[in-house]
Amino acid sequence: MGAYIELKLFASLKTYLPQGAAHFPITSGERVEALIKRLGIPPDEVKLIFVNGVKAQISSILGGGERVGIFPPVGGG
Amino acid sequence: MPVKAALSQAICQVSTRATHPDGTPYRSIRMKDLEQLCHVHGLCGRDVEIAALEAGVVPERYARNIKVYSLEDQVALLRSCVCVVGMGGLGGTVVEILARLGVGTLLLVDGDTFDESNLNRQFLCREEGLGKPKVQEAARRVGAVNSSVVVHVHQAYLNEDNTLSILGDSDVAIDCLGGLKARFVLEGATRKAGCPLVSAAVAGLYGHVTTIFPADLGLQLIYGDAQSLPPVGAESSLGCLPQITTLFAALECSEATKILLKKRPLLRHRLMVIDLDDMHAEVMDLQKG
């Protein structure tokens, strides 16, 4: 059985949102870094990662079933 | 008779019986009577309002605050000093809310002047005010909505040298800055001053807000190392819309008011994120556990 995540991209990263992001296939054991690369997001556009609502790192490992949020730097006022 | 007792007696004499919309009675004092007492006793509006509240009389302008905040809370707000840094989309609305709530002293900081591109979201920006200093327009607005508030303006951009002295004895600082690097300058000064900081940032229809106490890790949890910041954030490609700046200004005021009144919980070590594009709202943990 395949592994899936619920993927959300925020602000300027929405242009990279794939089809079926709410049930997006991953390889179990895939790192966030590889996911970002697969989505075509330039790594320097990523500032914050949350997995299941908790701050994570690009090295964080996904097993499937997680909610993953990826954010760019935001500084408008 | 001591001055305080004389003032208290005069306040009670001019106060009237009033009722809240739910029928609860209270003693009320109107603005014109407060102004008269200020004149007679040589006091500023804020001090006479504090005296009224301490005598159990509600200045009518705060009558709709008093069901959620106690009279003591309203006194605490009037005795508080908040430093608002940045008078743009966030800052303009923050100033409006804090003045109407009755935060007694506002330190307003911005070195910029108003430009046409500010008109879409910055409530302090008027067509007639284009080209004018933002802090000047902010002080004008506070005077128009609550002349009891004491306002100090600093028409300056923050730097390593001026920030600590500008903060002074502020009880809370609110980060309403645009851009990334200046936020770290402000955070550094609030650490030295021992002053809590509320920080928000927006881009397009997205925003986030957090609260940082002096010992907290703070902005580095959101932006990483200050030395490796990009020159601009997502707002440079998305712009900023008024519905998101106004929403996050309100959230910043909510946090600041809770800090001033020692209410909990706060967004410490947490980041509230809202995306109005898909109506997603969530409070994220910035630290495990």
Contacts between the chains, C-beta under 8 A, distances in Angstrom:
chain1	res1	chain2	res2	distance
A	8	B	280	6.9
A	10	B	206	5.4
A	10	B	273	7.0
A	10	B	275	6.0
A	11	B	203	4.8
A	11	B	204	5.8
A	11	B	206	4.2
A	11	B	234	4.3
A	11	B	238	6.2
A	11	B	275	7.7
A	12	B	203	6.8
A	12	B	204	7.4
A	12	B	234	3.8
A	12	B	237	5.2
A	12	B	238	5.7
A	13	B	234	7.9
A	14	B	277	7.3
A	44	B	230	7.1
A	47	B	222	7.5
A	47	B	223	6.4
A	47	B	224	6.6
A	48	B	222	6.4
A	48	B	271	8.0
A	50	B	284	4.9
A	53	B	282	6.4
A	53	B	283	7.6
A	53	B	284	5.3
A	53	B	285	6.1
A	54	B	284	7.1
A	54	B	285	4.6
A	54	B	288	5.9
A	55	B	221	6.6
A	55	B	284	6.8
A	55	B	285	6.4
A	55	B	286	5.1
A	55	B	287	6.9
A	55	B	288	7.5
A	69	B	273	7.7
A	69	B	282	7.8
A	69	B	284	7.5
A	71	B	208	8.0
A	71	B	273	7.5
A	72	B	203	7.7
A	72	B	233	6.8
A	72	B	234	4.4
A	73	B	180	6.3
A	73	B	223	6.2
A	73	B	229	7.2
A	73	B	230	5.7
A	73	B	233	4.2
A	73	B	234	6.6
A	74	B	201	4.7
A	74	B	202	6.8
A	74	B	203	4.5
A	74	B	206	6.5
A	74	B	207	7.5
A	74	B	208	6.6
A	74	B	233	4.8
A	74	B	234	5.1
A	74	B	235	6.5
A	75	B	177	7.7
A	75	B	178	6.6
A	75	B	179	5.1
A	75	B	180	4.2
A	75	B	183	7.0
A	75	B	201	5.0
A	75	B	203	7.6
A	75	B	232	7.0
A	75	B	233	3.6
A	75	B	235	6.0
A	76	B	89	7.5
A	76	B	178	5.9
A	76	B	201	6.1
A	76	B	202	4.6
A	76	B	203	4.8
A	76	B	233	6.7
A	76	B	234	7.7
A	76	B	235	2.9
A	76	B	238	7.8
A	76	B	239	7.8
A	76	B	240	4.4
A	76	B	245	7.8
A	77	B	86	5.1
A	77	B	88	5.0
A	77	B	89	5.9
A	77	B	90	4.6
A	77	B	91	6.9
A	77	B	175	8.0
A	77	B	176	5.1
A	77	B	177	5.3
A	77	B	178	4.1
A	77	B	179	7.8
A	77	B	200	7.5
A	77	B	201	6.6
A	77	B	202	6.8
A	77	B	240	7.6
A	77	B	245	7.3
